[in-house]
Amino acid sequence: PISEDIDSDIDAIVSNHIQPHLSEDARACLGTEPGLLIKAFSTAMRDENLFVQRGFFDILLSKLPLHLPLYTYIINGTLMQQLFVSVTSTVLRKDMSLNRRLWNWLLGPDSTIATTASTKATTSTTTSTAKPKLSRLQYFQKYSQRHLLGALLGLITIDETVLDLIDPENLVHNFNNVCDIAISMMDKWEIGQSILPHLFIPILNVSKIIHDSYNSHFEQIIKHANNLFDAVETNVIWCNILTLIQDDGIDLVLFLSLIHISEPTRLQLIS
């Protein structure tokens, strides 16, 4: 069967071209079922115990950094979305040790760690987790940005043809989490400037859908939306407004009047 041929081809590619480039520790972590590994990490990162989360973060950082090819060729999009939702949600705990680990996973290790890793890489053929020679912004944009945006947008993606089938409580919960995660991510300019321009219109659109279709829940999300839009730079707001006008999204531009924007930013928009 064709499907079996495809599976065998994928197995051959993984065995011949990907696994040889992984460290022994990474191969041991993957085992024969990479999907189960990612599901295990996704579950562990939602554990209420901080020590459990820190421990699994340390494994991700030391054995499974984001630049490994397994994230591109072995782990499918759905599993990556689950992993990124679980990992980035740790920022909501506002724990500095968790945040530091999250930044290092998304942005790559700091320069001191990177230098040490690079030195080890030149003396050991088994070390495949050394950070590439990229700035932290470049590392994020190359290895993390696509997965992070996919995870956050996946939480609030709505099929507007079946609004009656959507659980508004779940939508509100996901929406508020996305806003709060995005605000926390702004602590790192490399992440904030890379993802906020892509989140602005989708979040504004979902805000309007909740206002129009689930109005009784609008009060539950407006505070979170206000906090996010209030923190967005004026140039990002203007760029997205111009995009909406060009794409006949005047209804969303007008909807912005319901969103609180700080007075200095509002004055800049008006002027």
Accessible surface in RSA format (square Angstrom, percent):
REM  Atomic radii and reference values for relative SASA: ProtOr
REM  Chains: A
REM  Algorithm: Lee & Richards
REM  Probe-radius: 1.40
REM  Slices: 20
REM RES _ NUM      All-atoms   Total-Side   Main-Chain    Non-polar    All polar
REM                ABS   REL    ABS   REL    ABS   REL    ABS   REL    ABS   REL
RES PRO A   1   114.90  83.7  80.05  73.0  34.85 126.7  97.27  80.3  17.63 109.6
RES ILE A   2   136.38  77.6 131.21  97.7   5.18  12.5 131.32  94.6   5.06  13.7
RES SER A   3    70.25  59.4  63.89  85.3   6.36  14.6  47.01 100.1  23.24  32.6
RES GLU A   4   107.12  61.5 101.90  77.1   5.22  12.4  37.44  72.4  69.67  56.9
RES ASP A   5    85.69  60.0  85.13  84.7   0.56   1.3  22.38  52.7  63.32  63.1
RES ILE A   6    90.47  51.5  90.00  67.0   0.48   1.1  90.47  65.1   0.00   0.0
RES ASP A   7    82.06  57.5  80.20  79.8   1.85   4.4  23.26  54.7  58.80  58.6
RES SER A   8    61.84  52.3  52.24  69.7   9.60  22.1  46.77  99.6  15.08  21.1
RES ASP A   9    84.06  58.9  82.18  81.8   1.88   4.5  20.84  49.0  63.22  63.0
RES ILE A  10    84.08  47.8  83.91  62.5   0.17   0.4  84.08  60.5   0.00   0.0
RES ASP A  11    88.98  62.3  87.06  86.7   1.92   4.5  26.74  62.9  62.25  62.1
RES ALA A  12    45.37  41.7  38.39  59.2   6.98  15.9  44.98  63.3   0.40   1.0
RES ILE A  13    88.15  50.2  87.47  65.2   0.68   1.6  88.13  63.5   0.02   0.1
RES VAL A  14    21.08  13.9  21.08  19.1   0.00   0.0  21.08  18.3   0.00   0.0
RES SER A  15    62.12  52.5  50.60  67.5  11.52  26.5  24.89  53.0  37.23  52.2
RES ASN A  16    97.91  67.5  77.38  74.8  20.53  49.4  17.39  41.8  80.52  77.8
RES HIS A  17   117.84  64.4 109.21  75.9   8.62  22.1  66.35  68.4  51.49  59.9
RES ILE A  18     6.52   3.7   6.23   4.6   0.29   0.7   6.52   4.7   0.00   0.0
RES GLN A  19    56.41  31.5  56.39  41.2   0.02   0.1   3.98   8.5  52.43  39.8
RES PRO A  20    81.47  59.4  47.85  43.6  33.62 122.2  56.24  46.4  25.23 156.8
RES HIS A  21   120.84  66.0 109.66  76.2  11.18  28.6  70.17  72.3  50.67  59.0
RES LEU A  22     4.82   2.7   0.00   0.0   4.82  12.1   0.00   0.0   4.82  13.0
RES SER A  23    12.59  10.6  12.09  16.1   0.50   1.1  10.88  23.2   1.71   2.4
RES GLU A  24   117.51  67.5 115.81  87.6   1.70   4.1  33.94  65.6  83.57  68.2
RES ASP A  25    66.79  46.8  64.25  63.9   2.54   6.0   5.44  12.8  61.35  61.2
RES ALA A  26     0.00   0.0   0.00   0.0   0.00   0.0   0.00   0.0   0.00   0.0
RES ARG A  27    92.70  38.9  83.74  42.7   8.96  21.3  27.64  37.8  65.06  39.4
RES ALA A  28    79.60  73.2  46.63  72.0  32.97  75.0  58.57  82.5  21.03  55.7
RES CYS A  29    37.51  28.4  20.38  22.7  17.13  40.3   8.37  21.2  29.14  31.4
RES LEU A  30     5.12   2.9   1.62   1.2   3.50   8.8   1.62   1.1   3.50   9.4
RES GLY A  31    40.83  50.4   0.00   N/A  40.83  50.4  31.78  87.2   9.06  20.3
RES THR A  32   131.17  93.3 103.02 104.4  28.16  67.1  84.70 113.8  46.47  70.3
RES GLU A  33   100.15  57.5  96.54  73.0   3.61   8.6  24.13  46.7  76.02  62.1
RES PRO A  34    30.31  22.1  30.31  27.6   0.00   0.0  30.31  25.0   0.00   0.0
RES GLY A  35    19.29  23.8   0.00   N/A  19.29  23.8  14.00  38.4   5.28  11.8
RES LEU A  36   113.06  63.0 107.68  77.0   5.39  13.5 108.00  75.8   5.07  13.6
RES LEU A  37    28.79  16.0  22.90  16.4   5.89  14.8  27.89  19.6   0.89   2.4
RES ILE A  38     0.29   0.2   0.29   0.2   0.00   0.0   0.29   0.2   0.00   0.0
RES LYS A  39   103.73  50.6 101.55  62.3   2.18   5.2  50.37  45.3  53.36  56.8
RES ALA A  40    52.36  48.1  39.90  61.6  12.46  28.3  49.16  69.2   3.20   8.5
RES PHE A  41     5.61   2.8   5.61   3.5   0.00   0.0   5.61   3.4   0.00   0.0
RES SER A  42     3.71   3.1   3.71   5.0   0.00   0.0   3.68   7.8   0.03   0.0
RES THR A  43    85.04  60.5  81.73  82.9   3.31   7.9  61.73  82.9  23.32  35.2
RES ALA A  44    12.15  11.2   5.86   9.0   6.29  14.3  11.94  16.8   0.21   0.6
RES MET A  45     1.60   0.8   0.00   0.0   1.60   3.8   0.00   0.0   1.60   2.1
RES ARG A  46   145.47  61.1 118.61  60.5  26.86  64.0  59.12  80.8  86.35  52.3
RES ASP A  47    57.05  40.0  47.85  47.6   9.19  21.7   9.26  21.8  47.78  47.7
RES GLU A  48   155.81  89.5 142.39 107.7  13.42  31.9  58.60 113.3  97.21  79.4
RES ASN A  49    73.13  50.4  64.01  61.9   9.12  22.0  19.29  46.4  53.84  52.0
RES LEU A  50    48.97  27.3  46.37  33.2   2.59   6.5  46.37  32.6   2.59   7.0
RES PHE A  51   150.69  75.4 141.30  87.5   9.38  24.4 141.92  86.0   8.77  25.1
RES VAL A  52    51.05  33.6  44.48  40.3   6.57  15.8  50.86  44.2   0.19   0.5
RES GLN A  53     5.66   3.2   5.66   4.1   0.00   0.0   0.00   0.0   5.66   4.3
RES ARG A  54    57.89  24.3  57.89  29.5   0.00   0.0  11.99  16.4  45.89  27.8
RES GLY A  55    33.07  40.8   0.00   N/A  33.07  40.8  30.78  84.5   2.29   5.1
RES PHE A  56    62.97  31.5  62.97  39.0   0.00   0.0  62.97  38.2   0.00   0.0
RES PHE A  57     0.00   0.0   0.00   0.0   0.00   0.0   0.00   0.0   0.00   0.0
RES ASP A  58    62.24  43.6  59.38  59.1   2.86   6.8  27.74  65.3  34.50  34.4
RES ILE A  59    66.59  37.9  65.73  49.0   0.86   2.1  66.56  47.9   0.03   0.1
RES LEU A  60     0.00   0.0   0.00   0.0   0.00   0.0   0.00   0.0   0.00   0.0
RES LEU A  61    50.40  28.1  34.45  24.6  15.95  40.1  34.66  24.3  15.74  42.4
RES SER A  62    58.93  49.8  40.78  54.4  18.16  41.8  43.84  93.4  15.09  21.1
RES LYS A  63    68.56  33.4  68.46  42.0   0.10   0.2  33.74  30.4  34.82  37.1
RES LEU A  64     0.08   0.0   0.08   0.1   0.00   0.0   0.08   0.1   0.00   0.0
RES PRO A  65    10.07   7.3   9.85   9.0   0.22   0.8  10.07   8.3   0.00   0.0
RES LEU A  66     4.36   2.4   0.00   0.0   4.36  11.0   0.00   0.0   4.36  11.7
RES HIS A  67    26.11  14.3  11.20   7.8  14.91  38.1  11.39  11.7  14.72  17.1
RES LEU A  68     4.07   2.3   2.22   1.6   1.85   4.7   2.27   1.6   1.79   4.8
RES PRO A  69    36.98  27.0  31.65  28.8   5.33  19.4  36.98  30.5   0.00   0.0
RES LEU A  70     0.24   0.1   0.24   0.2   0.00   0.0   0.24   0.2   0.00   0.0
RES TYR A  71     5.47   2.6   2.46   1.4   3.01   7.8   2.41   1.8   3.05   3.8
RES THR A  72    84.31  60.0  58.92  59.7  25.38  60.5  36.66  49.2  47.64  72.0
RES TYR A  73   137.16  64.0 111.94  63.7  25.22  65.6  71.71  53.9  65.45  80.7
RES ILE A  74    38.67  22.0  10.59   7.9  28.07  67.7  14.19  10.2  24.48  66.4
RES ILE A  75     9.45   5.4   0.65   0.5   8.81  21.2   1.52   1.1   7.93  21.5
RES ASN A  76    85.57  59.0  75.62  73.1   9.95  24.0  42.43 102.1  43.15  41.7
RES GLY A  77    57.70  71.2   0.00   N/A  57.70  71.2  39.72 109.0  17.98  40.3
RES THR A  78    91.05  64.8  84.24  85.4   6.81  16.2  49.91  67.0  41.15  62.2
RES LEU A  79    17.93  10.0  17.93  12.8   0.00   0.0  17.93  12.6   0.00   0.0
RES MET A  80     4.15   2.1   3.95   2.6   0.20   0.5   4.10   3.5   0.05   0.1
RES GLN A  81    63.85  35.7  61.34  44.8   2.51   6.0  10.23  21.8  53.62  40.7
RES GLN A  82    75.54  42.2  70.28  51.4   5.26  12.5  30.62  65.2  44.91  34.1
RES LEU A  83     0.01   0.0   0.01   0.0   0.00   0.0   0.01   0.0   0.00   0.0
RES PHE A  84     0.00   0.0   0.00   0.0   0.00   0.0   0.00   0.0   0.00   0.0
RES VAL A  85    32.39  21.3  32.01  29.0   0.38   0.9  32.39  28.1   0.00   0.0
RES SER A  86     1.45   1.2   0.38   0.5   1.07   2.5   0.58   1.2   0.87   1.2
RES VAL A  87     0.00   0.0   0.00   0.0   0.00   0.0   0.00   0.0   0.00   0.0
RES THR A  88     0.02   0.0   0.02   0.0   0.00   0.0   0.00   0.0   0.02   0.0
RES SER A  89    33.10  28.0  28.42  37.9   4.68  10.8  21.94  46.7  11.16  15.6
RES THR A  90     2.65   1.9   0.71   0.7   1.94   4.6   2.36   3.2   0.29   0.4
RES VAL A  91     2.45   1.6   1.35   1.2   1.09   2.6   1.37   1.2   1.08   2.9
RES LEU A  92    56.28  31.3  37.60  26.9  18.68  47.0  38.15  26.8  18.13  48.8
RES ARG A  93    99.18  41.6  69.05  35.2  30.13  71.7  34.40  47.0  64.78  39.3
RES LYS A  94   157.86  77.0 131.82  80.9  26.04  62.0  99.66  89.7  58.20  62.0
RES ASP A  95    27.25  19.1  22.33  22.2   4.92  11.6   8.31  19.6  18.94  18.9
RES MET A  96   146.35  75.8 143.45  94.9   2.90   6.9 118.20 100.5  28.15  37.3
RES SER A  97    20.19  17.1  18.10  24.2   2.09   4.8  18.10  38.5   2.09   2.9
RES LEU A  98     0.03   0.0   0.00   0.0   0.03   0.1   0.03   0.0   0.00   0.0
RES ASN A  99    15.98  11.0  15.90  15.4   0.09   0.2   1.62   3.9  14.37  13.9
RES ARG A 100   131.42  55.2 129.10  65.8   2.32   5.5  58.00  79.3  73.42  44.5
RES ARG A 101    42.16  17.7  42.13  21.5   0.03   0.1   7.56  10.3  34.60  21.0
RES LEU A 102     0.00   0.0   0.00   0.0   0.00   0.0   0.00   0.0   0.00   0.0
RES TRP A 103    23.25   9.3  23.25  11.3   0.00   0.0  11.61   6.2  11.65  18.9
RES ASN A 104    26.15  18.0  24.29  23.5   1.86   4.5   1.69   4.1  24.46  23.6
RES TRP A 105     2.64   1.1   0.50   0.2   2.14   5.0   1.99   1.1   0.65   1.1
RES LEU A 106     0.00   0.0   0.00   0.0   0.00   0.0   0.00   0.0   0.00   0.0
RES LEU A 107     0.27   0.2   0.27   0.2   0.00   0.0   0.27   0.2   0.00   0.0
RES GLY A 108     0.72   0.9   0.00   N/A   0.72   0.9   0.72   2.0   0.00   0.0
RES PRO A 109    26.54  19.3  25.58  23.3   0.95   3.5  25.60  21.1   0.94   5.8
RES ASP A 110    58.49  41.0  58.19  57.9   0.30   0.7  23.53  55.4  34.96  34.9
RES SER A 111    88.21  74.5  76.94 102.7  11.27  26.0  52.21 111.2  36.00  50.4
RES THR A 112   100.32  71.4  93.95  95.2   6.37  15.2  66.98  90.0  33.34  50.4
RES ILE A 113    83.82  47.7  81.29  60.6   2.54   6.1  83.58  60.2   0.25   0.7
RES ALA A 114    14.64  13.5  14.42  22.3   0.22   0.5  14.64  20.6   0.00   0.0
RES THR A 115    90.26  64.2  84.48  85.6   5.78  13.8  65.93  88.6  24.33  36.8
RES THR A 116    67.13  47.7  62.88  63.7   4.25  10.1  45.86  61.6  21.27  32.2
RES ALA A 117    20.68  19.0  16.94  26.1   3.74   8.5  20.35  28.7   0.33   0.9
RES SER A 118    36.72  31.0  33.26  44.4   3.46   8.0  27.20  57.9   9.52  13.3
RES THR A 119    82.70  58.8  77.49  78.6   5.21  12.4  62.96  84.6  19.74  29.8
RES LYS A 120   123.66  60.3 121.90  74.8   1.75   4.2  69.83  62.9  53.82  57.3
RES ALA A 121    36.46  33.5  20.19  31.2  16.27  37.0  20.21  28.5  16.25  43.1
RES THR A 122   116.32  82.7  76.67  77.7  39.65  94.5  75.48 101.4  40.83  61.7
RES THR A 123   114.78  81.6  75.92  77.0  38.86  92.6  70.24  94.3  44.54  67.3
RES SER A 124    38.08  32.2  30.03  40.1   8.05  18.5  25.05  53.4  13.02  18.2
RES THR A 125   146.22 104.0 107.87 109.4  38.35  91.4  91.07 122.3  55.14  83.4
RES THR A 126    77.21  54.9  71.21  72.2   6.00  14.3  57.08  76.7  20.13  30.4
RES THR A 127    43.52  31.0  27.93  28.3  15.58  37.1  17.41  23.4  26.11  39.5
RES SER A 128    33.12  28.0  14.10  18.8  19.02  43.8  23.26  49.5   9.86  13.8
RES THR A 129    32.58  23.2  22.00  22.3  10.57  25.2   3.19   4.3  29.39  44.4
RES ALA A 130    20.14  18.5  10.59  16.3   9.54  21.7  10.92  15.4   9.21  24.4
RES LYS A 131    18.21   8.9  11.69   7.2   6.52  15.5   1.12   1.0  17.09  18.2
RES PRO A 132    40.54  29.5  27.70  25.3  12.84  46.7  39.54  32.6   1.00   6.2
RES LYS A 133   197.79  96.5 161.38  99.0  36.41  86.7 113.35 102.0  84.44  89.9
RES LEU A 134    45.33  25.2  34.73  24.8  10.60  26.7  38.37  26.9   6.96  18.7
RES SER A 135    59.52  50.3  44.71  59.7  14.81  34.1  51.62 109.9   7.90  11.1
RES ARG A 136    57.63  24.2  54.70  27.9   2.92   7.0  35.54  48.6  22.09  13.4
RES LEU A 137    38.74  21.6  37.51  26.8   1.23   3.1  37.51  26.3   1.23   3.3
RES GLN A 138    94.60  52.9  90.57  66.2   4.03   9.6  25.44  54.1  69.17  52.5
RES TYR A 139     0.74   0.3   0.74   0.4   0.00   0.0   0.00   0.0   0.74   0.9
RES PHE A 140     0.00   0.0   0.00   0.0   0.00   0.0   0.00   0.0   0.00   0.0
RES GLN A 141    88.80  49.7  68.23  49.9  20.57  49.0  17.83  38.0  70.97  53.8
RES LYS A 142   137.91  67.3 103.11  63.3  34.80  82.9  67.48  60.7  70.43  75.0
RES TYR A 143    42.65  19.9  34.45  19.6   8.20  21.3  27.95  21.0  14.70  18.1
RES SER A 144     0.00   0.0   0.00   0.0   0.00   0.0   0.00   0.0   0.00   0.0
RES GLN A 145    31.85  17.8  31.63  23.1   0.22   0.5   5.66  12.0  26.19  19.9
RES ARG A 146   161.87  68.0 150.69  76.8  11.18  26.6  81.86 111.9  80.01  48.5
RES HIS A 147    23.27  12.7  17.26  12.0   6.00  15.4  10.73  11.1  12.54  14.6
RES LEU A 148     0.00   0.0   0.00   0.0   0.00   0.0   0.00   0.0   0.00   0.0
RES LEU A 149    20.74  11.6  20.74  14.8   0.00   0.0  20.74  14.6   0.00   0.0
RES GLY A 150    36.39  44.9   0.00   N/A  36.39  44.9  32.14  88.2   4.24   9.5
RES ALA A 151     0.39   0.4   0.00   0.0   0.39   0.9   0.00   0.0   0.39   1.0
RES LEU A 152     0.24   0.1   0.24   0.2   0.00   0.0   0.24   0.2   0.00   0.0
RES LEU A 153    50.39  28.1  50.10  35.8   0.29   0.7  50.10  35.2   0.29   0.8
RES GLY A 154    31.82  39.2   0.00   N/A  31.82  39.2  12.50  34.3  19.32  43.3
RES LEU A 155    37.47  20.9  27.79  19.9   9.68  24.3  30.01  21.1   7.46  20.1
RES ILE A 156     2.70   1.5   0.85   0.6   1.84   4.4   1.01   0.7   1.69   4.6
RES THR A 157   107.33  76.3  76.58  77.6  30.75  73.3  70.09  94.1  37.24  56.3
RES ILE A 158    27.52  15.7   3.86   2.9  23.66  57.0   5.58   4.0  21.94  59.5
RES ASP A 159    79.43  55.6  67.43  67.1  11.99  28.4  33.30  78.4  46.12  46.0
RES GLU A 160    98.81  56.7  80.16  60.6  18.65  44.4  23.03  44.5  75.78  61.9
RES THR A 161   120.20  85.5  84.74  85.9  35.46  84.5  83.92 112.7  36.28  54.8
RES VAL A 162    56.42  37.1  51.74  46.8   4.68  11.3  56.42  49.0   0.00   0.0
RES LEU A 163    40.85  22.8  37.46  26.8   3.40   8.5  37.61  26.4   3.24   8.7
RES ASP A 164   146.90 102.9 112.02 111.5  34.87  82.5  37.98  89.4 108.92 108.6
RES LEU A 165   148.00  82.4 114.71  82.1  33.29  83.7 119.44  83.9  28.56  76.9
RES ILE A 166    39.89  22.7  28.83  21.5  11.05  26.6  33.21  23.9   6.68  18.1
RES ASP A 167    80.87  56.7  69.96  69.6  10.91  25.8  34.64  81.5  46.24  46.1
RES PRO A 168    34.33  25.0  34.18  31.2   0.14   0.5  34.33  28.3   0.00   0.0
RES GLU A 169    96.03  55.1  92.71  70.1   3.32   7.9  49.29  95.3  46.73  38.2
RES ASN A 170    80.15  55.3  74.58  72.1   5.56  13.4  15.11  36.4  65.03  62.9
RES LEU A 171     9.24   5.1   7.10   5.1   2.14   5.4   9.11   6.4   0.13   0.3
RES VAL A 172     6.06   4.0   6.06   5.5   0.00   0.0   6.06   5.3   0.00   0.0
RES HIS A 173   107.69  58.9 101.86  70.8   5.84  14.9  65.33  67.3  42.36  49.3
RES ASN A 174    25.01  17.2  24.98  24.1   0.03   0.1   0.03   0.1  24.98  24.1
RES PHE A 175     0.30   0.2   0.27   0.2   0.03   0.1   0.27   0.2   0.03   0.1
RES ASN A 176    20.48  14.1  20.48  19.8   0.00   0.0   7.40  17.8  13.08  12.6
RES ASN A 177    35.21  24.3  35.21  34.0   0.00   0.0   1.07   2.6  34.14  33.0
RES VAL A 178     0.25   0.2   0.25   0.2   0.00   0.0   0.25   0.2   0.00   0.0
RES CYS A 179     0.08   0.1   0.08   0.1   0.00   0.0   0.00   0.0   0.08   0.1
RES ASP A 180    40.50  28.4  37.86  37.7   2.64   6.2  12.27  28.9  28.23  28.2
RES ILE A 181     0.40   0.2   0.40   0.3   0.00   0.0   0.40   0.3   0.00   0.0
RES ALA A 182     0.13   0.1   0.00   0.0   0.13   0.3   0.00   0.0   0.13   0.3
RES ILE A 183    50.70  28.9  47.19  35.2   3.51   8.5  47.19  34.0   3.51   9.5
RES SER A 184    15.28  12.9  10.18  13.6   5.10  11.8   8.91  19.0   6.37   8.9
RES MET A 185     0.00   0.0   0.00   0.0   0.00   0.0   0.00   0.0   0.00   0.0
RES MET A 186    53.76  27.8  33.91  22.4  19.85  47.3  34.09  29.0  19.66  26.0
RES ASP A 187   111.04  77.8  77.52  77.2  33.52  79.3  22.63  53.3  88.41  88.2
RES LYS A 188    58.70  28.6  58.32  35.8   0.39   0.9  12.03  10.8  46.68  49.7
RES TRP A 189   149.52  60.0 142.43  68.9   7.09  16.6 127.06  67.7  22.46  36.4
RES GLU A 190    18.53  10.6  18.53  14.0   0.00   0.0   0.51   1.0  18.02  14.7
RES ILE A 191     0.00   0.0   0.00   0.0   0.00   0.0   0.00   0.0   0.00   0.0
RES GLY A 192     4.56   5.6   0.00   N/A   4.56   5.6   4.53  12.4   0.03   0.1
RES GLN A 193    99.98  55.9  75.05  54.8  24.94  59.4  36.35  77.4  63.63  48.3
RES SER A 194     6.98   5.9   0.00   0.0   6.97  16.1   5.70  12.1   1.28   1.8
RES ILE A 195     0.12   0.1   0.12   0.1   0.00   0.0   0.12   0.1   0.00   0.0
RES LEU A 196    11.92   6.6  11.35   8.1   0.56   1.4  11.35   8.0   0.56   1.5
RES PRO A 197    51.04  37.2  40.72  37.1  10.32  37.5  40.79  33.7  10.25  63.7
RES HIS A 198    95.74  52.3  84.18  58.5  11.55  29.5  54.20  55.9  41.54  48.3
RES LEU A 199     0.58   0.3   0.58   0.4   0.00   0.0   0.58   0.4   0.00   0.0
RES PHE A 200     4.48   2.2   0.80   0.5   3.67   9.6   4.48   2.7   0.00   0.0
RES ILE A 201    42.06  23.9  41.98  31.3   0.07   0.2  41.98  30.2   0.07   0.2
RES PRO A 202    41.11  30.0  35.22  32.1   5.89  21.4  41.11  33.9   0.00   0.0
RES ILE A 203     0.20   0.1   0.20   0.1   0.00   0.0   0.20   0.1   0.00   0.0
RES LEU A 204     0.00   0.0   0.00   0.0   0.00   0.0   0.00   0.0   0.00   0.0
RES ASN A 205    47.53  32.8  47.53  45.9   0.00   0.0   5.44  13.1  42.09  40.7
RES VAL A 206     6.24   4.1   6.24   5.6   0.00   0.0   6.24   5.4   0.00   0.0
RES SER A 207     0.00   0.0   0.00   0.0   0.00   0.0   0.00   0.0   0.00   0.0
RES LYS A 208    46.23  22.6  46.23  28.4   0.00   0.0  17.75  16.0  28.48  30.3
RES ILE A 209    13.63   7.8  11.30   8.4   2.33   5.6  13.63   9.8   0.00   0.0
RES ILE A 210     0.27   0.2   0.27   0.2   0.00   0.0   0.27   0.2   0.00   0.0
RES HIS A 211    52.64  28.8  50.50  35.1   2.15   5.5  33.06  34.1  19.58  22.8
RES ASP A 212    84.33  59.1  48.22  48.0  36.11  85.4  29.46  69.3  54.86  54.7
RES SER A 213    53.07  44.8  20.47  27.3  32.60  75.1  14.52  30.9  38.56  54.0
RES TYR A 214    28.26  13.2  22.34  12.7   5.91  15.4  28.26  21.2   0.00   0.0
RES ASN A 215    86.34  59.5  76.73  74.1   9.61  23.1  27.01  65.0  59.33  57.3
RES SER A 216   100.45  84.9  64.32  85.8  36.13  83.2  57.76 123.0  42.69  59.8
RES HIS A 217    28.46  15.6  28.46  19.8   0.00   0.0  15.38  15.9  13.08  15.2
RES PHE A 218    19.62   9.8  19.62  12.2   0.00   0.0  19.62  11.9   0.00   0.0
RES GLU A 219   135.05  77.5 121.40  91.8  13.65  32.5  59.34 114.8  75.71  61.8
RES GLN A 220    82.11  45.9  68.30  49.9  13.81  32.9  38.51  82.0  43.60  33.1
RES ILE A 221     0.00   0.0   0.00   0.0   0.00   0.0   0.00   0.0   0.00   0.0
RES ILE A 222    25.00  14.2  25.00  18.6   0.00   0.0  25.00  18.0   0.00   0.0
RES LYS A 223   142.54  69.5 140.03  85.9   2.51   6.0  84.88  76.4  57.66  61.4
RES HIS A 224    44.69  24.4  44.69  31.1   0.00   0.0  25.82  26.6  18.86  21.9
RES ALA A 225     0.00   0.0   0.00   0.0   0.00   0.0   0.00   0.0   0.00   0.0
RES ASN A 226    27.91  19.2  27.72  26.8   0.18   0.4   5.76  13.9  22.15  21.4
RES ASN A 227    70.23  48.4  62.85  60.7   7.38  17.8  13.34  32.1  56.89  55.0
RES LEU A 228     2.61   1.5   2.61   1.9   0.00   0.0   2.61   1.8   0.00   0.0
RES PHE A 229     0.87   0.4   0.82   0.5   0.04   0.1   0.82   0.5   0.04   0.1
RES ASP A 230    52.93  37.1  39.14  39.0  13.79  32.6   3.95   9.3  48.98  48.9
RES ALA A 231    43.71  40.2  22.10  34.1  21.61  49.2  32.44  45.7  11.27  29.9
RES VAL A 232     6.12   4.0   2.70   2.4   3.42   8.2   2.70   2.3   3.42   9.3
RES GLU A 233   115.59  66.4 107.57  81.4   8.02  19.1  43.70  84.5  71.89  58.7
RES THR A 234    23.74  16.9  18.99  19.2   4.75  11.3  14.11  19.0   9.62  14.5
RES ASN A 235    89.94  62.0  82.03  79.3   7.91  19.0  41.47  99.8  48.47  46.9
RES VAL A 236    21.99  14.5  19.65  17.8   2.34   5.6  21.99  19.1   0.00   0.0
RES ILE A 237     0.17   0.1   0.17   0.1   0.00   0.0   0.17   0.1   0.00   0.0
RES TRP A 238    95.28  38.2  95.28  46.1   0.00   0.0  88.43  47.2   6.85  11.1
RES CYS A 239    76.97  58.2  72.44  80.8   4.53  10.6  23.37  59.2  53.60  57.8
RES ASN A 240    11.13   7.7  10.18   9.8   0.96   2.3   1.43   3.4   9.70   9.4
RES ILE A 241    15.20   8.7  15.20  11.3   0.00   0.0  15.20  10.9   0.00   0.0
RES LEU A 242    91.26  50.8  91.16  65.2   0.10   0.2  91.22  64.1   0.04   0.1
RES THR A 243    55.73  39.6  55.35  56.1   0.38   0.9  30.43  40.9  25.29  38.2
RES LEU A 244     8.99   5.0   8.91   6.4   0.08   0.2   8.99   6.3   0.00   0.0
RES ILE A 245    79.92  45.5  71.64  53.4   8.28  19.9  71.64  51.6   8.28  22.5
RES GLN A 246   143.98  80.5 110.38  80.7  33.59  80.0  40.63  86.5 103.35  78.4
RES ASP A 247   103.10  72.2  76.40  76.0  26.70  63.1  30.89  72.7  72.21  72.0
RES ASP A 248   129.08  90.4 105.24 104.8  23.84  56.4  28.67  67.5 100.41 100.1
RES GLY A 249     9.93  12.3   0.00   N/A   9.93  12.3   9.93  27.3   0.00   0.0
RES ILE A 250    81.45  46.3  81.05  60.4   0.40   1.0  81.05  58.4   0.40   1.1
RES ASP A 251    76.73  53.8  68.18  67.9   8.56  20.2  34.86  82.0  41.88  41.8
RES LEU A 252    16.15   9.0  16.15  11.6   0.00   0.0  16.15  11.3   0.00   0.0
RES VAL A 253    32.34  21.3  26.79  24.3   5.55  13.4  26.79  23.3   5.55  15.0
RES LEU A 254   122.77  68.4 115.25  82.5   7.52  18.9 118.81  83.4   3.96  10.7
RES PHE A 255    12.22   6.1   6.12   3.8   6.11  15.9  12.02   7.3   0.21   0.6
RES LEU A 256    13.46   7.5  12.02   8.6   1.44   3.6  12.20   8.6   1.26   3.4
RES SER A 257    87.61  74.0  59.04  78.8  28.57  65.8  48.25 102.7  39.36  55.1
RES LEU A 258    89.18  49.7  70.55  50.5  18.63  46.8  74.38  52.2  14.80  39.8
RES ILE A 259     0.80   0.5   0.00   0.0   0.80   1.9   0.53   0.4   0.27   0.7
RES HIS A 260    97.70  53.4  92.03  64.0   5.67  14.5  64.03  66.0  33.67  39.2
RES ILE A 261     6.36   3.6   4.82   3.6   1.54   3.7   4.82   3.5   1.54   4.2
RES SER A 262    27.90  23.6  26.21  35.0   1.69   3.9  22.41  47.7   5.49   7.7
RES GLU A 263   103.60  59.5  97.93  74.1   5.67  13.5  51.82 100.2  51.78  42.3
RES PRO A 264    85.76  62.5  80.69  73.6   5.07  18.4  84.96  70.1   0.80   5.0
RES THR A 265    14.74  10.5  14.74  14.9   0.00   0.0   0.12   0.2  14.62  22.1
RES ARG A 266    74.23  31.2  74.23  37.8   0.00   0.0  25.18  34.4  49.05  29.7
RES LEU A 267    99.97  55.7  97.75  69.9   2.22   5.6  98.00  68.8   1.97   5.3
RES GLN A 268    99.03  55.4  89.85  65.7   9.18  21.9  32.73  69.7  66.30  50.3
RES LEU A 269    26.10  14.5  19.21  13.7   6.89  17.3  19.49  13.7   6.61  17.8
RES ILE A 270   134.37  76.5 102.28  76.2  32.09  77.3 109.61  78.9  24.76  67.2
RES SER A 271   124.23 105.0  58.23  77.7  66.00 152.0  64.16 136.6  60.07  84.2
END  Absolute sums over single chains surface
CHAIN  1 A    14160.4      11927.6       2232.7       8228.0       5932.4
END  Absolute sums over all chains
TOTAL         14160.4      11927.6       2232.7       8228.0       5932.4
